[in-house]
Amino acid sequence: MLEKKPYPIEAIHVPVKRVKTLDPARVEALANDMLENGQTTPIRLRADGDRYVLVEGYHRLEALRALGEETVLAYVVRARLH
């Protein structure tokens, strides 16, 4: 079972492919919702040495970063085996 824990935002790497998909309006809407309700859905990360790689939840991550948060609630998942 996955365990939801806080992780430092600075330790999270966002793949270049994901960076191109950022929608600033969506980030702003999520940030406003998080001000009222907090982070309700954890993001997903995978471990990569001393850092974590974002798997899912880029807009949530950026909304928290915009709010000045230092940590994000996340699940660490294993990389898919091909």
N, C-alpha and C positions, 0 to 999 in steps of 0.2 A: 504494500500500500504506500502511496506517495505521501510524503510529509510536507506540509506547508510551513515554510520558515522564511524569515527575513534575510535578504542578501544585499550587500552593498551595491548600489547602482554603478559606482565607479569600476567595479570588478566585472561588469557585463559588457561583452563585445557584441556589437550588432553587425551581422554580415552585410557586405556592400549591397547585395541583392535586395535586402530588406530596406535599406536606407532610402532607396529610390521610390518606395511605396508610401512614404509618409504623407498623410493628409492633415495639414495644419488645422483645418476646421474640426476634424474629428478629434484631434488631440485637445483642442480647446474645450469641446463639448465634454469629453471625458474628464478633463481637469475640473470643470465646473461641477460635474456629478460627484467626483471624488471629494471635493470640498464639503459637500453635503452628506455623503454616504460613506466615505472612505473607500479603500480598495476592496471591492467585493469579490473579484475574480483574480486568483493568482496567475502570474505569467508562468511560462515553462522555459527552463534552462537546461543546458547539458554542461557537465564539467569538462574543462579543457585545461589541464595543468593548474596554474594558479588563478585562472579566471573562469568565467562562465560564458557560454555562447547562447544567445537568444534563439529559442526555437519558436515560441509563440507569445504574442502580447506586446508587439512593438509600440502600438499607440498608447497602451496603458503605461508602459515604461516611460515614454516621452512625456505623458501627462504628469506623472509623478516627478519627473526631472524638472518640468516647468513649474511645479508647485514648490520646488526647493527641497524635496524629500531626499534623504540620503540612502534609504533602504527601500526594497520592494519585496512584497510577499511573492514567493515563487515555489514551484515544484521543480526538483532536479530529476530529469528523466535520463534514461540511458539512450545512447545513439542507436539508431536502427542498424541492424546487421543486414547486409545485402547478400 
